[in-house]
Structures are given as structure tokens and as C-alpha cells.
Amino acid sequence: MTYTYYDFLDLAPGASTARIDAAYAQILERFGYGVTDAGQDLSGLVRQIHAAYEVLSDPDKRERYDADLERAARAADLELKEALDQAAPWQPRLAQDLPSAMVSTYQSLAA
């Protein structure tokens, strides 16, 4: 699964600048210096959070980033549509064979 910068900051794509700043501060406070109490290294995640904030807090970078996301979403939608539009090869439907006792019972009831 591919995460966007909005995912790293736990934001919706239309978030305001104030909301971006607040989310960034809240997430940094939660992750602290990139090490959990159990000694887990989160420095890679913290770097991604910093990169996300750097892009989303700058209006020009954010506009380019949003355009790239939109292009990627359109391409994915087109790929999915093409895959769904391809006609599946027709295969005959196979009926289950009925036991002979059941066939004779149905034939006697039908008569």
C-alpha cells in the first residue's frame, strides 16, 4: 500500500494550513524523538512526517503534489476501468449431476 503525505499527517486532502501545522505538532509530540518506550526505532517514520510537513506546508509544493496525486488517481482509475471492461471469456455453465433416484422421483412426480 502506498501512503501519501496526507496519510503521514493523518489529514484529509483539503486540510487548511492551520490544521496541517496542528497535526504536525501533534504527531511529533506523539512520536517524540523517533524511539518508542520499547526501543523501537521510528526515525524513518519521523523523516517521512518531516517530509510530508515540508511539502504540505508550502502552497506551491502542495499544489504540485496534489496535481501528481490527481494524475496518479486518474491513471489508476483508467487501469481499473480497462481491466473491468475486458470481456471475460464465456464458459459454459456445468450443472451438477443428479442422483438417479432423485431423477426417477422427479419424473414420477411430473407424470
C-alpha positions in Angstrom: 0.0 0.0 0.0 1.3 3.4 -0.9 0.8 6.2 1.7 0.5 9.8 0.9 1.8 12.8 2.8 -1.7 13.4 4.0 -1.7 9.9 5.5 1.5 10.5 7.4 0.0 13.6 9.0 -3.5 11.9 9.4 -5.2 14.7 7.3 -7.8 14.9 4.6 -6.5 16.3 1.3 -8.4 19.7 1.7 -6.9 20.5 5.1 -6.1 24.1 6.0 -2.6 25.3 6.7 -3.5 25.7 10.4 -4.8 22.1 10.5 -1.5 20.9 8.9 0.6 22.8 11.5 -1.5 21.4 14.3 -1.4 17.8 13.0 2.4 18.1 12.5 2.9 19.3 16.1 0.6 16.6 17.5 2.3 13.8 15.6 5.8 14.9 16.6 4.7 15.1 20.2 3.3 11.6 20.0 6.4 10.1 18.4 8.9 12.3 20.3 12.4 11.8 19.1 11.7 8.7 17.0 12.2 6.0 19.6 9.4 4.2 21.4 9.5 3.1 25.1 10.2 -0.4 23.8 13.3 0.8 22.0 11.7 0.6 18.5 13.4 3.0 16.0 10.9 5.2 14.3 13.4 7.6 12.7 12.3 6.6 9.2 8.7 7.4 10.0 9.7 10.7 11.6 11.7 11.6 8.5 8.6 10.9 6.4 6.5 13.1 8.7 9.0 15.9 8.3 9.0 15.5 4.5 5.2 15.5 4.5 5.1 18.7 6.5 7.7 20.3 4.3 5.6 19.7 1.2 2.1 20.3 2.6 3.0 23.5 4.4 4.4 25.2 1.3 1.5 26.2 -1.0 3.5 25.8 -4.3 4.9 22.4 -3.3 1.5 21.3 -2.1 -0.2 22.3 -5.4 2.3 20.3 -7.4 2.0 17.3 -5.0 -1.8 17.4 -5.2 -1.6 17.6 -9.0 0.7 14.5 -9.0 -1.8 12.7 -6.7 -4.7 13.5 -9.0 -2.8 12.3 -12.1 -1.9 9.0 -10.3 -5.5 8.6 -9.2 -6.8 9.1 -12.8 -4.3 6.6 -14.1 -5.3 4.0 -11.5 -9.0 4.6 -12.3 -8.4 4.2 -16.0 -6.4 1.0 -15.4 -9.1 -0.4 -13.3 -11.8 0.5 -15.8 -9.9 -1.1 -18.6 -9.5 -4.3 -16.6 -13.2 -4.4 -15.7 -14.3 -3.6 -19.2 -12.4 -6.5 -20.8 -14.9 -9.2 -21.6 -14.4 -12.3 -19.7 -14.2 -15.4 -21.9 -17.5 -17.2 -22.0 -17.5 -20.5 -20.3 -20.4 -23.0 -20.4 -22.1 -23.5 -17.1 -21.9 -27.0 -15.8 -25.0 -28.4 -14.0 -24.5 -30.8 -11.2 -25.4 -34.4 -12.0 -28.4 -35.5 -10.0 -28.5 -38.9 -8.4 -30.6 -41.4 -10.4 -33.0 -42.0 -7.5 -33.8 -38.2 -7.4 -34.3 -38.1 -11.2 -36.7 -41.0 -11.1 -38.6 -39.4 -8.2 -38.9 -36.1 -10.1 -40.0 -37.9 -13.3 -42.7 -39.8 -11.4 -44.0 -36.6 -9.8 -44.0 -34.8 -13.1 -46.1 -37.5 -14.8 
